[in-house]
């Protein structure tokens, strides 16, 4: 039996644009980051099934507004390291904490989408001094999400089971994600996005990049490890320890941006996160948007993010 094809080279995610690519050592691994602008730091964390490219609009928007915008390939994605372990939220939050310090900053506004949003909530709870402001797009506080799954089985429970249960299987999800040049990534994004975006050239470009990126080396596997840790930790003492660690309200102000048609994280689940926003949470639910508001409605998100980051740094 021959070796499994490794797919595209990781360097293919270093897409040219009005930004700079570099590597940063943080928390014992190498992270690929994309940087634009100068000023107060804003760190951008992507979700599944994507990589740093999902923040292309915000990188340039924030740089033009006078900020240092840095989008990172999370552990296991893109051109960042893909170690066999470390896909628990403690370690992932530690990666971002190490990144902020490695960038030479003591604090940052941290904005995350999907898994990036969950990591951002966790970072704000475990490393509060590093987070000046917390922006969450298409995501919920991990405890709000967990409660919604159990307390709303026909709503958030069913929505989560529609994708996360299948991700628990060994090997099969990885094969499925790589098959047909990553065609399942397009299927996932079409199901999760609002209809308007799926008919645009911007969507087609995003899909093409993400289909290529999921086939890089171990990415199909490491991206599944996020979901596997989240599910299995609920049945272990580790999950109880994590819940206790993130139970206290965060001290940073919170901005929540959500799509009214998000089928993955329901708007009510995101809204329930306000319980853990000790400094208050500004909530914005965008019409005709699904799970990717920052890409589906970049103009609206630009206005909201600029105002929020300006308030944080006032």
ChimeraX attribute file (.defattr): number of C-alpha atoms within 10 A of each C-alpha:
attribute: neighborCount
match mode: 1-to-1
recipient: residues
	/A:1	3
	/A:2	4
	/A:3	5
	/A:4	7
	/A:5	9
	/A:6	12
	/A:7	15
	/A:8	14
	/A:9	14
	/A:10	19
	/A:11	13
	/A:12	14
	/A:13	22
	/A:14	17
	/A:15	14
	/A:16	9
	/A:17	11
	/A:18	13
	/A:19	16
	/A:20	14
	/A:21	17
	/A:22	11
	/A:23	13
	/A:24	17
	/A:25	16
	/A:26	18
	/A:27	17
	/A:28	10
	/A:29	14
	/A:30	19
	/A:31	26
	/A:32	23
	/A:33	23
	/A:34	26
	/A:35	20
	/A:36	23
	/A:37	21
	/A:38	15
	/A:39	13
	/A:40	18
	/A:41	26
	/A:42	28
	/A:43	25
	/A:44	27
	/A:45	28
	/A:46	25
	/A:47	24
	/A:48	19
	/A:49	24
	/A:50	25
	/A:51	24
	/A:52	25
	/A:53	21
	/A:54	23
	/A:55	24
	/A:56	18
	/A:57	15
	/A:58	24
	/A:59	26
	/A:60	20
	/A:61	22
	/A:62	23
	/A:63	22
	/A:64	14
	/A:65	15
	/A:66	16
	/A:67	22
	/A:68	20
	/A:69	28
	/A:70	27
	/A:71	26
	/A:72	29
	/A:73	24
	/A:74	27
	/A:75	26
	/A:76	27
	/A:77	31
	/A:78	32
	/A:79	27
	/A:80	23
	/A:81	20
	/A:82	22
	/A:83	12
	/A:84	11
	/A:85	11
	/A:86	18
	/A:87	22
	/A:88	20
	/A:89	21
	/A:90	15
	/A:91	16
	/A:92	23
	/A:93	24
	/A:94	21
	/A:95	23
	/A:96	26
	/A:97	25
	/A:98	18
	/A:99	21
	/A:100	24
	/A:101	14
	/A:102	14
	/A:103	13
	/A:104	9
	/A:105	12
	/A:106	14
	/A:107	18
	/A:108	24
	/A:109	25
	/A:110	30
	/A:111	26
	/A:112	25
	/A:113	28
	/A:114	23
	/A:115	26
	/A:116	25
	/A:117	27
	/A:118	25
	/A:119	31
	/A:120	32
	/A:121	33
	/A:122	24
	/A:123	27
	/A:124	25
	/A:125	22
	/A:126	19
	/A:127	15
	/A:128	17
	/A:129	15
	/A:130	21
	/A:131	26
	/A:132	21
	/A:133	26
	/A:134	29
	/A:135	28
	/A:136	27
	/A:137	29
	/A:138	30
	/A:139	33
	/A:140	28
	/A:141	25
	/A:142	24
	/A:143	20
	/A:144	19
	/A:145	23
	/A:146	18
	/A:147	15
	/A:148	22
	/A:149	20
	/A:150	13
	/A:151	12
	/A:152	13
	/A:153	14
	/A:154	11
	/A:155	18
	/A:156	24
	/A:157	19
	/A:158	15
	/A:159	18
	/A:160	18
	/A:161	14
	/A:162	13
	/A:163	13
	/A:164	16
	/A:165	12
	/A:166	13
	/A:167	21
	/A:168	18
	/A:169	12
	/A:170	12
	/A:171	12
	/A:172	12
	/A:173	17
	/A:174	20
	/A:175	14
	/A:176	15
	/A:177	23
	/A:178	22
	/A:179	14
	/A:180	10
	/A:181	15
	/A:182	21
	/A:183	18
	/A:184	18
	/A:185	24
	/A:186	20
	/A:187	11
	/A:188	15
	/A:189	21
	/A:190	18
	/A:191	16
	/A:192	19
	/A:193	24
	/A:194	23
	/A:195	15
	/A:196	13
	/A:197	20
	/A:198	18
	/A:199	11
	/A:200	11
	/A:201	10
	/A:202	13
	/A:203	18
	/A:204	14
	/A:205	10
	/A:206	17
	/A:207	23
	/A:208	16
	/A:209	17
	/A:210	24
	/A:211	22
	/A:212	22
	/A:213	28
	/A:214	30
	/A:215	25
	/A:216	23
	/A:217	21
	/A:218	19
	/A:219	26
	/A:220	23
	/A:221	24
	/A:222	22
	/A:223	24
	/A:224	24
	/A:225	20
	/A:226	20
	/A:227	20
	/A:228	19
	/A:229	17
	/A:230	18
	/A:231	17
	/A:232	12
	/A:233	16
	/A:234	14
	/A:235	10
	/A:236	10
	/A:237	10
	/A:238	14
	/A:239	17
	/A:240	12
	/A:241	11
	/A:242	18
	/A:243	15
	/A:244	11
	/A:245	13
	/A:246	19
	/A:247	15
	/A:248	14
	/A:249	17
	/A:250	25
	/A:251	19
	/A:252	23
	/A:253	20
	/A:254	29
	/A:255	23
	/A:256	25
	/A:257	27
	/A:258	31
	/A:259	26
	/A:260	21
	/A:261	20
	/A:262	24
	/A:263	21
	/A:264	25
	/A:265	27
	/A:266	24
	/A:267	22
	/A:268	16
	/A:269	23
	/A:270	24
	/A:271	21
	/A:272	17
	/A:273	21
	/A:274	21
	/A:275	16
	/A:276	22
	/A:277	23
	/A:278	14
	/A:279	14
	/A:280	16
	/A:281	19
	/A:282	16
	/A:283	16
	/A:284	18
	/A:285	20
	/A:286	18
	/A:287	13
	/A:288	17
	/A:289	23
	/A:290	31
	/A:291	27
	/A:292	24
	/A:293	27
	/A:294	25
	/A:295	21
	/A:296	24
	/A:297	18
	/A:298	17
	/A:299	14
	/A:300	14
	/A:301	22
	/A:302	18
	/A:303	11
	/A:304	17
	/A:305	20
	/A:306	17
	/A:307	11
	/A:308	20
	/A:309	25
	/A:310	13
	/A:311	11
	/A:312	17
	/A:313	13
	/A:314	6
